[in-house]
Amino acid sequence: MSCYRPLVFCAVILTFLVIVVGAYVRLEDAGLGCPDWPGCYGQLIGVPNEAREVARAERAYPGKAVDAGRARKEMFHRYLAGTLGLLIAAIATMAWRWRSRIGRPPWLATAMAALVAFQATLGMWTVTMLLKPAIVTLHLLGGMSTFALVLWLALREINPRAAPAEATRRMRPWVAAGLAVLAVQITLGGWVSANYAALACLDFPICNGNWLPNMDFGNAFHVTRELGVTATGAPLSQEALNAIQWSHRAGALATFAYLGTLALWAARTRALRAAALVLLALLAIQAGLGIANVLMRLPLALAAAHSAGAALLLASVVMLNFIVFKRP
């Protein structure tokens, strides 16, 4: 029983790391560093490195030249994700075994375990379906959802002070809506990444010299198409990429306005002030990172930091929801 709480806190940190490393692997174009799953060229441990291993791997997977560097990055991410899966399975097992001593139903821990199992399936499909945008985006959302659930479980252990009853009643729908708004924006950001549209617009705040560039929303947001092509198999146009990037920017503006206003309102309540100020700071940092990524042409460190910032923004909004919905 004494190890339950430390494991929950470790899961929060590890989930955040899996999200950031996953973004790094994606940005390094290493998501298909291994053509199979869960191993890499048939190996569960390590990647083909010796000449005979490389030759055997390339015979087994014709047309898939071994790139050991990309493969190592992908396998490192898989090892982290696998460790997280085992950790969450252990937490769920403890939550059931010691449910009377923990004092809470084990359903949240069970939902986490089920979500991680689904995440593993999405990870497999990401490889076998060759980075299909809808699957890649769902994989990102699954990681963020896991982070939110693990954090909520950890907040139960920390047990922060609830907001006063009158503030709770007023703010509950608006704080819950803030989580929904952020979820939509994270989805748009995932769609940008999944379609390699981060640099579709090379200037800011306008897009390729126009406030409203030529855009093709139909092909941009067709969810069943393959990467880089339309539903009919034609190459995805610049107009479609413009639509993806422009939508993300419009969503970012709406998210900044809504969450910024919400944070200023929440800061007036003492129990919410710390979380609200953190949210304001993270909003400013995330906006700055997004602009810098465009102007500096997507440097790896800044792009990975932008993904980390999205996870931290989610954490701050989850914290607000936890305090507001907690009973005084």
ZIBELZI-V73242 format. One record per residue. N is the residue number from 1. SS is DSSP state (2 for helix, 1 for strand, 0 for the rest). PHI is phi as a letter, one per 30 degrees, with the letter a starting at -180 (999 if undefined). Layout:
# ZIBELZI-V73242
N:SS:PHI / N:SS:PHI
This chain:
# ZIBELZI-V73242
1:0:999 / 2:2:d / 3:2:c / 4:2:d / 5:2:d / 6:2:e / 7:2:d / 8:2:d / 9:2:d / 10:2:d / 11:2:d / 12:2:d / 13:2:d / 14:2:d / 15:2:d / 16:2:d / 17:2:d / 18:2:d / 19:2:d / 20:2:d / 21:2:d / 22:2:d / 23:2:d / 24:2:d / 25:2:d / 26:2:d / 27:2:d / 28:0:d / 29:0:h / 30:0:c / 31:0:d / 32:0:c / 33:0:d / 34:0:b / 35:0:d / 36:0:b / 37:0:a / 38:0:d / 39:0:d / 40:1:b / 41:0:h / 42:0:i / 43:1:c / 44:0:d / 45:0:c / 46:0:i / 47:0:b / 48:0:e / 49:0:b / 50:0:d / 51:2:e / 52:2:d / 53:2:d / 54:2:d / 55:2:d / 56:2:d / 57:2:d / 58:2:d / 59:2:d / 60:2:d / 61:0:b / 62:0:e / 63:0:i / 64:0:c / 65:0:d / 66:0:d / 67:0:c / 68:2:d / 69:2:d / 70:2:d / 71:2:d / 72:2:d / 73:2:d / 74:2:d / 75:2:d / 76:2:d / 77:2:d / 78:2:d / 79:2:d / 80:2:d / 81:2:d / 82:2:d / 83:2:d / 84:2:d / 85:2:e / 86:2:d / 87:2:d / 88:2:d / 89:2:d / 90:2:d / 91:2:d / 92:2:d / 93:2:d / 94:2:d / 95:2:d / 96:2:d / 97:2:d / 98:0:c / 99:2:e / 100:2:d / 101:2:d / 102:2:d / 103:0:i / 104:0:b / 105:0:d / 106:0:d / 107:2:d / 108:2:d / 109:2:d / 110:2:d / 111:2:d / 112:2:e / 113:2:d / 114:2:d / 115:2:d / 116:2:d / 117:2:d / 118:2:d / 119:2:e / 120:2:d / 121:2:d / 122:2:d / 123:2:d / 124:2:d / 125:2:d / 126:2:e / 127:2:d / 128:2:d / 129:0:c / 130:0:h / 131:0:i / 132:0:e / 133:2:e / 134:2:d / 135:2:d / 136:2:d / 137:2:d / 138:2:d / 139:2:d / 140:2:d / 141:2:d / 142:2:d / 143:2:d / 144:2:d / 145:2:d / 146:2:d / 147:2:d / 148:2:d / 149:2:d / 150:2:d / 151:2:d / 152:2:d / 153:2:d / 154:2:d / 155:2:d / 156:2:d / 157:2:d / 158:2:d / 159:0:h / 160:0:d / 161:0:d / 162:0:d / 163:0:d / 164:0:e / 165:2:e / 166:2:d / 167:2:d / 168:2:d / 169:2:d / 170:2:d / 171:2:c / 172:2:e / 173:2:d / 174:2:d / 175:2:d / 176:2:d / 177:2:d / 178:2:d / 179:2:d / 180:2:d / 181:2:d / 182:2:d / 183:2:d / 184:2:d / 185:2:d / 186:2:d / 187:2:d / 188:2:d / 189:2:d / 190:2:d / 191:2:d / 192:2:d / 193:2:d / 194:2:d / 195:0:c / 196:0:h / 197:0:c / 198:0:d / 199:0:c / 200:0:d / 201:0:c / 202:0:c / 203:0:b / 204:0:a / 205:0:d / 206:0:d / 207:1:b / 208:0:h / 209:0:i / 210:1:b / 211:0:d / 212:0:b / 213:0:d / 214:0:d / 215:0:b / 216:0:b / 217:2:d / 218:2:d / 219:2:d / 220:2:d / 221:0:c / 222:0:d / 223:0:d / 224:0:c / 225:0:d / 226:0:d / 227:0:d / 228:0:i / 229:1:b / 230:0:d / 231:0:d / 232:0:c / 233:0:j / 234:0:d / 235:1:e / 236:0:d / 237:0:d / 238:2:d / 239:2:d / 240:2:d / 241:2:d / 242:2:e / 243:2:d / 244:2:d / 245:2:d / 246:2:d / 247:2:d / 248:2:d / 249:2:d / 250:2:d / 251:2:d / 252:2:d / 253:2:d / 254:2:d / 255:2:d / 256:2:d / 257:2:d / 258:2:d / 259:2:d / 260:2:d / 261:2:d / 262:2:d / 263:2:d / 264:2:d / 265:2:d / 266:2:d / 267:0:d / 268:0:d / 269:0:c / 270:2:e / 271:2:d / 272:2:c / 273:2:d / 274:2:d / 275:2:d / 276:2:d / 277:2:d / 278:2:d / 279:2:e / 280:2:d / 281:2:d / 282:2:d / 283:2:d / 284:2:d / 285:2:d / 286:2:d / 287:2:d / 288:2:d / 289:2:d / 290:2:d / 291:2:d / 292:2:d / 293:2:d / 294:2:d / 295:2:d / 296:0:c / 297:0:i / 298:0:i / 299:0:d / 300:2:e / 301:2:d / 302:2:d / 303:2:d / 304:2:d / 305:2:d / 306:2:d / 307:2:d / 308:2:d / 309:2:d / 310:2:d / 311:2:d / 312:2:d / 313:2:d / 314:2:e / 315:2:d / 316:2:d / 317:2:d / 318:2:d / 319:2:d / 320:2:e / 321:2:d / 322:2:d / 323:2:d / 324:2:d / 325:2:d / 326:0:d / 327:0:d / 328:0:e
